[in-house]
Each structure stands twice: as C-alpha cells, then as structure tokens.
C-alpha cells in the first residue's frame, strides 16, 4: 500500500461505512416525508462530520491496539501493526480528522451533534479500547453503547434533540452488538487467546458464550418490534423485522445446540445482514407508507 492507502486503512472504512449508514437512517427517520434541499444539505454535512470523527476514533484505536493487532491474523496487516506508520503520524492524523469533523458538526450542523459525536469518540477510543477491552469479558456489552450511537447522532443532527425514536434505534444496535461480536470471537478464539484479550469464549468457555448469543437474539427480537409498537413504522417494517429476527434467533439456537466454526461464521455474516436489512426496511417503510 502507498501512504495514502495506509492512512485510509487506519479509518477502518467498512466499519465507518456501517456507522454512517446507521446515522443516515436516524437522519432520514427524523424528517417527515420527502426531505427538502436544506435537509439534504444538512444530512450531507452531518454524514461528513460523523465519518471524520469515526475515522479518527478508528485510527486512535489502531495506535492503542497495534501490539494486539500484530498478534492476530485478522488484523496483522494494519499499517500500525506492521510498523509502516508511526504512533506520531497516526496520532496527528487522528487528531486532524477529529478536529475537522467536530468543526463541521459544530459550525454547520449543531453543537449537540458535535458533543454527542465527540462523546462517542471518547467512549470508543478511550473508555472501550483503553479501559474495558483489556479488562473485562463484558467489554463488548458495555462498549456497545458507543457503537449504538450513530442513529442518535443522525437524529440529533436533523432535529437538535434526542427523541424516544432515536433511543429505540440505539437499543436495537446495543442489543445486536454482543451476539454479532461473540459469534466472531467463537471462531476466532485462538486469535483472541494470542492477543491476551479477555473475550467471553476465553474466560467463560464456548458453551456459555453460545447460550449468551441465543439469549441476546431473543431479547433483540423484542427490541426490533419496538419501532412498530411505538408507531415509528408500519406493517411493512414489522414483517421484515419478524423474518430477520426469526432468522437470527434460529442461527443463535442452532449455534447453541450444535456448534461448528462454519456455523459461527454464518451467524456472524447473518448478523450483518440482519442489521443492514432491518434499517433498510425502516427506510423503505418511512417513504412507502
């Protein structure tokens, strides 16, 4: 990779794309009907600001975890883990992205969105990465609060406040995060063991983790019904939510009863489909009905 590609890789583009997508869903749902040009312009600025700050958090994470990344096959390619970029270069890059994103949000969106986004940066880059991740097997559960913030940021960008609808979206992602990451940790357990991180399959074993995944999918199922119950969506979303959640619960149950690495991989991949399709269904429902 050339140096531009190396810096771009630090931002974890695929993760940030999902973050911005979830934030965009919050923005769209916050605006009734077809958005005016002013709404579109505000949303584009908010997406840019959130992307920059999220990229900054990802880059900072690469500094803190470069030693861990170097020991894990999944992350050993990162420029910080390979020593291609120094800590100073990465820190300056992270600070520049965070400053630029925060300025865009403060000046052209609203101060609340800027402060919420900055708090999310601190929550992920410091509280989760530095404090929780190396110390507790519940790191994913507690740290999931930062990952669940994008729809709240999007809602705040368009309305200037945080409504109950945004908190429902937050809850869905918060409950989705543990079964998503624990499925990955099950089939990557040796990687995590080498890293020294106290992931649940290492501290509590494979069977306990599988049970937790299934139980979380059940609770998540209930949370996915809340947009319909609160009146945010119609029967179109409800039908999609039920099908997707039954599928996720089915994977969770199968994983609990009859484990294999292949099934854990399928569960992890389906979790990505579940969240993306669920939010896409909310988006379609918002405009179609």
N, C-alpha and C positions, 0 to 999 in steps of 0.2 A: 504493500500500500504506500502511496505517496503521502506527504504530510497532511494534505487536506483530507484525504480519506481517513487518516489516523485520528484526526480531531473529530471528524464526523462520527466515527465509530464510537468515540467516547460518549456520545449523546444517547447511545442505545436506541437507534432510530425506530425499530419495530415497537419497542415498549412505549416510546414517546408518541408514536402514531396512534396507539390504542388510547393513551391518555387524552390526546387532543380530540379523538373521535368521541370519547365519553363526555368530554367538556362541551363539544359541539352539540351533542344530544341535549344536554342541560340548557344550552342557549336556545335551541330550536323550540323545546317544550315550554320555555319561559315566554315565548312570543305567540300570542293567539293569532291563528290564521296565517296568511301569506305575509312574510316579513317585507317591510319597506326597505328602500335602499339604505336608509340611515341604520336600520337594524343589521343589514348585511355588512355594512362597513364596520359597525361596532363589533360584530361577531368575528370578522377577519382580523381586526386588531387584537381582540381578546385571544384568538387562537395563536396568533404570532407571539404574544407576550407569554402565554402559558407554555407554548412549545419551547421558548428560550429558557424559561426558568426550569422547566422539567429537564431539558438537556443539561443545564448547569448542575442540577442535582445528580443526574446520572454520571456526569464527569467527575464530580466530587466523590461519588461512590467508588469510582474506579481507582482513585488515589488511596482511599481507606482500605480497599479490599484487594490491592494489587498482589499482595502475598498469597491471599486465599485464591484469587483468580489463577495465579501461576500454578497452583497445585490441582486445579480442576480442569479436566479435559474440555468441558463445555465453555470455559472462559479463558483458557490459557492463551488464546490468540489475541486478546485485547492489547492495545499498544502499551498501556501502563504495565501490564503483567509481563510483557516481553522486553520492557526497558526501552522501547522505541521513543516514548515521550517521558520527560522527567516530571517529577512532582510539581516543580515550579511552573513549567509550561502548562500542565493540566490545571493547576490551581488558578493561574491567571486566566486561562480560557473559561473555566467555570465561573469565576467572578465577573468576567466581561459579559457572559451570557446572562447571568442573574441580574446584573445591573441594567442591561439593555431591556430585558423582559420586564423587569419591575418598572422601569421608566415608561415603557409603552402602556402598561396597565394603569399606572398612576395618572399619567397625563391625558391619555386618550380613552380610557375605559372608565374606571372609578377607583378611588382609594381602597374601598372594601375588598375588591377583587385582588388588588395588589397585595394587601396584607394577608388575605387568606392564602394566596399563592405562595407568598414568602414563608408563611407558617407551615405550609405543606412541604416546602423545600427543607426547612429545619427539621420537620418531623421525619422525613425520609432520610436526608443526608446525615443528620446528627443523631436524633433520638433512636431511629430504627437501625441505621447502619453501624453507628459507633457504640451505642449503649445496649440495645436489645438483641440484635442479631447474634453477637458472640456469647451472650449470657443466658438466654432462656429459650427453651423449645417452643414457647408461646410467642416467639418473635414475629411470626407471620400473622398471628391473630391481632396482636397489639399494633404492630407496624402497618397492618392492613388499613388502618384509619387514613394514613397518608395516601395510599393507593386508591381509596374510595372517594377522595375529594374532587376529582375532575368535574362531575356533574354539578357539584355545589359551586365550583368556580364559574362554570358556564352560566348557571342560573344567576349568580350574583353579578356577573358582567352585564347581563341584559336588564336586570331589574333593580340592582343596587341593594338588594337584601337577600336573605336566605329563607325561602319558604318551606313549608312541610313537604311539598313535592320534591324539592331538592334533597331533603333528608331521607325520603323514601329511596331515591336513586342511590344515595350514599350507602344506605343499609344493604341494598342488593349487592353492591360491589364488595362491601365489607364482609358479608357472609360468603360470597363467592370465592374470595381470595384464599382462605385456608384449604378447601378441597382442591383448588387449582394447583397450588404450590406443593401440597403434600403428595399429590399424585406424581408430580415431577420428582420430589425427593425420594419416593419409593424406588423408582427405577434408576435414580442417580445416587443411591445411598452410599456407594463406595467413594464416589467423588466427594460427597459431603463429609464422609468419615475422614478422608485425607485432609480436607480443609480445616477440620477441627471445629466446625460449627455445630452447635447442639440442636440439630434438626430433630423433629419428633420421631422419625423412624429409627434414629440412632439412640436417643435417650429412652424411648418407651417401646420400641420394637415395631416390627412390621404389622402384626395383627392389630395392635392398639391403634396405630395410625389409620389402617383401613377402616376400622369401626368409626373413628372420628370423621373420616371423609364421608361415609354414608350418612351419619347423623347430621353433618353440616349440610349435605344436599337436601335433606328433609326440611330443615329449618329454612334454607334458601328457597325451597319450593313455596313455602308460606309467604316469604318476603316478596317473591316475584308476583304474587297475586295482589299485593297492596296497591299498585297503580290503578288497577281496575276497581278495587274496593273503595279507594279514595275519590274516584271519579276523574282521574287523570287520563284514562283511556277507555276504550270500548271493548266489545266482544272480540274484535279482530286481534287486539293485543292479547286478550285473555286466552284465546285459542292457541296462539303461538307460545305464550308463557307456559301453558299446561303441557304442550307437546315437548318443548325443550326441557322443562323441569322433570317430567317423567323420564325422559332420556337420560338426564344427568343422574337422577336417583337410581335408575336402572344400572348405569355404569358403576355407581357407588356401591350398590348392593352386590353386583357381580364381583367387584374387586374385593369386597369384604369376605365373600363366601369362597372364592376360588382365585387366589392371587396368581398373577404372572406378570413379568416385566412388560410383555406385549400389551396386556390389558391395562396396565398402569399408563403406558404411553397413549393408548386410545382414550383413556379417561382424561388425561391432560389435554389432548388435542380437542376432545369434545367440549371441554370446559371453555376453550377459546371460542368455539363455535357458539356455545350456549350464550355467553355474554354478548358477543357481537350481534348475533341474530335477535336476541332479546331486545337490545337497544334499537336495532334496525326496525323491529316490529313496533316499538314505541313511536319511532319517527314516521313510519308509514301510517300508523293509526292516527297520528296527530293531523296529517294532511288529508287522508282519505275520508275519515269520518268526523 
